[in-house]
Amino acid sequence: MIVSFTTLGCKLNFAESSALGKALIARGHRRANKGEQADVCIINTCSVTDAADHKDRQMIHRIRRQNPNAILIVTGCYAQLKPDEIVQIEGVDYVLGQNEKFHLLEFINELEQTANAVRPSNDCKTANDCKISCSPIREVEEFHGAYSKDDRTRCFLKVQDGCNYFCSYCTIPLARGKSRNPSIASLVEQAQEAIDGGAKEIILSGVNIGDFGRSTGEHFIDLIRAIDELKGDYRVRISSCEPNLLSDEIIDFVAGSKHFAPHFHIPLQSGSNEVLKIMGRRYTRELFAERVHHIKTVMPHAFIGVDCMVGVRGETEACWQDYIDFIESLPVSQLHVFTYSERANTRMLEMELEVVPQKERERRSKVLHAISAKKTEAFYKEHQGYEGTVLWESAQKDGLMYGFTENYIKVSCPYDRAKVNTFERIRVQHRDLADIPTDTPE
């Protein structure tokens, strides 16, 4: 069968779609070429905000228009959280929950071998027409591994899934389930396979990777020590890690490691202790500041990205000003800004709190984006003349190729095919700088 994949959301979703695609190809199915009609269309969705849900619905409609005769399967976080909403969308044939999507191969093979290889309905709008397979995610114990290669240079390696934190504003535990992980031994094997296959950069990915070890009794520090001992010419980045789990031991190890990049992405969410408490976060801003300053003490050139949320319930004007003052004081490099949207089945909706108007949420988001741009520009200027190692990528534009240094400075040079997927030691000059990136890999 000819199969197409459309993936929205985080790099974890992309890694999972990549793994599923490889499994399908190995069993004789073929991925659709660009513009080619598919027999089966799979949409792997995100549901981190209302905006994400809206993009999911738009994509479902677009894929159906482009593939009017295909079987359309919706899976991922949106499918897990709101299957009954998805079945009301005209053109959806099947909704598969998070656990069920990892049995996609068996599902498609069954479709191929039965009369279900044709669409079950030309107007699939109700639960009776559109079939749902969605098990309670909190009961799922198994871990499904995945890794994807991006632009031949990077491998996003899934090391953990799920979350046990249940912050008051967040539905991720409801969409992804409890925290779980595979063994260090299995991850080391996958990482070595990726390196042997040509990957030069491995990004350790997950929902709450600092919580690694709940399933196996191991620890995240032991995982990164093992990854650092692999054979080959490679480097490693750690994706988003909670500040209460990003210990000084981890930071110090990265500083002295052979392969780990001086690059951290740390969720802050709010710079107000009052709001952090409302959100159910497990740290104070003082602890966050300690982590940032320790990184900068042992790795002065480190790039630090920070997740920030604006407009949550209870974010009064005083809390907001406190937030801004704190962010301004931190030696961080970039902000990844989210605007709060109310999510069903979250504790925040049950609290008697001041509601920030939507226009004010948008204004505050713009303020943080402006601060982020200023901080990233300052980081780039500070590193004029910095000697670093760039990994060149295959993408080219206007005769230029691009790459990132170990501390996430984006540079360019005239395109040279021989440089693709290779490391090069350079001294960063103003003329080499590419457009300042607006986000970090996760």
Secondary structure as the mmCIF struct_conf table of DSSP 4:
data_model
#
loop_
_struct_conf.conf_type_id
_struct_conf.id
_struct_conf.beg_label_comp_id
_struct_conf.beg_label_asym_id
_struct_conf.beg_label_seq_id
_struct_conf.end_label_comp_id
_struct_conf.end_label_asym_id
_struct_conf.end_label_seq_id
STRN STRN1 ILE A 2 THR A 7
BEND BEND1 GLY A 9 GLY A 9
HELX_RH_AL_P HELX_RH_AL_P1 LYS A 11 ALA A 26
TURN_TY1_P TURN_TY1_P1 ARG A 27 GLY A 28
STRN STRN2 ARG A 30 ARG A 31
HELX_LH_PP_P HELX_LH_PP_P1 ALA A 32 ASN A 33
TURN_TY1_P TURN_TY1_P2 LYS A 34 GLY A 35
HELX_LH_PP_P HELX_LH_PP_P2 GLU A 36 ALA A 38
BEND BEND2 ASP A 39 ASP A 39
STRN STRN3 VAL A 40 THR A 45
BEND BEND3 VAL A 48 THR A 49
HELX_RH_AL_P HELX_RH_AL_P2 ASP A 50 GLN A 66
TURN_TY1_P TURN_TY1_P3 PRO A 68 ASN A 69
BEND BEND4 ALA A 70 ALA A 70
STRN STRN4 ILE A 71 GLY A 76
HELX_RH_AL_P HELX_RH_AL_P3 CYS A 77 LEU A 81
HELX_RH_AL_P HELX_RH_AL_P4 PRO A 83 ILE A 86
TURN_TY1_P TURN_TY1_P4 VAL A 87 GLN A 88
BEND BEND5 ILE A 89 ILE A 89
TURN_TY1_P TURN_TY1_P5 GLU A 90 GLY A 91
STRN STRN5 TYR A 94 LEU A 96
TURN_TY1_P TURN_TY1_P6 GLN A 98 ASN A 99
HELX_RH_3T_P HELX_RH_3T_P1 GLU A 100 HIS A 103
HELX_RH_AL_P HELX_RH_AL_P5 LEU A 104 GLN A 113
BEND BEND6 THR A 114 THR A 114
HELX_RH_3T_P HELX_RH_3T_P2 ALA A 115 ALA A 117
BEND BEND7 VAL A 118 VAL A 118
BEND BEND8 PRO A 120 PRO A 120
BEND BEND9 ASN A 122 ASP A 123
BEND BEND10 THR A 126 THR A 126
TURN_TY1_P TURN_TY1_P7 ALA A 127 ASP A 129
BEND BEND11 CYS A 130 CYS A 130
STRN STRN6 LYS A 131 SER A 133
HELX_RH_3T_P HELX_RH_3T_P3 ILE A 137 GLU A 139
STRN STRN7 TYR A 147 ASP A 150
TURN_TY1_P TURN_TY1_P8 ASP A 151 THR A 153
STRN STRN8 ARG A 154 LYS A 158
STRN STRN9 ASP A 161 ASP A 161
BEND BEND12 ASN A 164 ASN A 164
TURN_TY1_P TURN_TY1_P9 SER A 168 TYR A 169
HELX_RH_AL_P HELX_RH_AL_P6 ILE A 172 ARG A 176
BEND BEND13 LYS A 178 LYS A 178
STRN STRN10 ARG A 180 ARG A 180
HELX_RH_AL_P HELX_RH_AL_P7 ILE A 184 ASP A 196
TURN_TY1_P TURN_TY1_P10 GLY A 197 GLY A 198
STRN STRN11 GLU A 201 SER A 205
BEND BEND14 VAL A 207 ASN A 208
HELX_RH_3T_P HELX_RH_3T_P4 ILE A 209 ASP A 211
TURN_TY1_P TURN_TY1_P11 PHE A 212 THR A 216
BEND BEND15 GLY A 217 GLY A 217
HELX_RH_AL_P HELX_RH_AL_P8 PHE A 220 ILE A 227
TURN_TY1_P TURN_TY1_P12 ASP A 228 GLU A 229
BEND BEND16 LYS A 231 ASP A 233
STRN STRN12 ARG A 235 ILE A 238
TURN_TY1_P TURN_TY1_P13 PRO A 243 LEU A 245
BEND BEND17 LEU A 246 LEU A 246
HELX_RH_AL_P HELX_RH_AL_P9 ASP A 248 GLY A 256
BEND BEND18 LYS A 258 HIS A 259
STRN STRN13 PHE A 260 PHE A 260
BEND BEND19 PRO A 262 PRO A 262
STRN STRN14 HIS A 263 GLN A 269
BEND BEND20 GLY A 271 GLY A 271
HELX_RH_AL_P HELX_RH_AL_P10 ASN A 273 MET A 279
TURN_TY1_P TURN_TY1_P14 GLY A 280 GLY A 280
BEND BEND21 ARG A 282 TYR A 283
HELX_RH_AL_P HELX_RH_AL_P11 ARG A 285 VAL A 298
TURN_TY1_P TURN_TY1_P15 PRO A 300 HIS A 301
STRN STRN15 PHE A 303 VAL A 310
TURN_TY1_P TURN_TY1_P16 ARG A 313 GLY A 314
HELX_RH_AL_P HELX_RH_AL_P12 GLU A 317 SER A 329
BEND BEND22 LEU A 330 LEU A 330
BEND BEND23 SER A 333 SER A 333
STRN STRN16 GLN A 334 THR A 339
TURN_TY1_P TURN_TY1_P17 ALA A 344 ASN A 345
HELX_RH_3T_P HELX_RH_3T_P5 ARG A 347 GLU A 350
BEND BEND24 MET A 351 MET A 351
HELX_LH_PP_P HELX_LH_PP_P3 GLU A 354 PRO A 357
HELX_RH_AL_P HELX_RH_AL_P13 GLN A 358 GLU A 382
TURN_TY1_P TURN_TY1_P18 HIS A 383 GLY A 385
STRN STRN17 GLU A 387 LYS A 397
TURN_TY1_P TURN_TY1_P19 ASP A 398 GLY A 399
STRN STRN18 LEU A 400 THR A 405
TURN_TY1_P TURN_TY1_P20 GLU A 406 ASN A 407
STRN STRN19 LYS A 410 PRO A 414
HELX_RH_3T_P HELX_RH_3T_P6 ARG A 417 LYS A 419
TURN_TY1_P TURN_TY1_P21 VAL A 420 ASN A 421
STRN STRN20 PHE A 423 ARG A 427
HELX_RH_3T_P HELX_RH_3T_P7 HIS A 430 ASP A 432
STRN STRN21 LEU A 433 LEU A 433
HELX_LH_PP_P HELX_LH_PP_P4 ASP A 435 PRO A 437
BEND BEND25 THR A 438 THR A 438
#
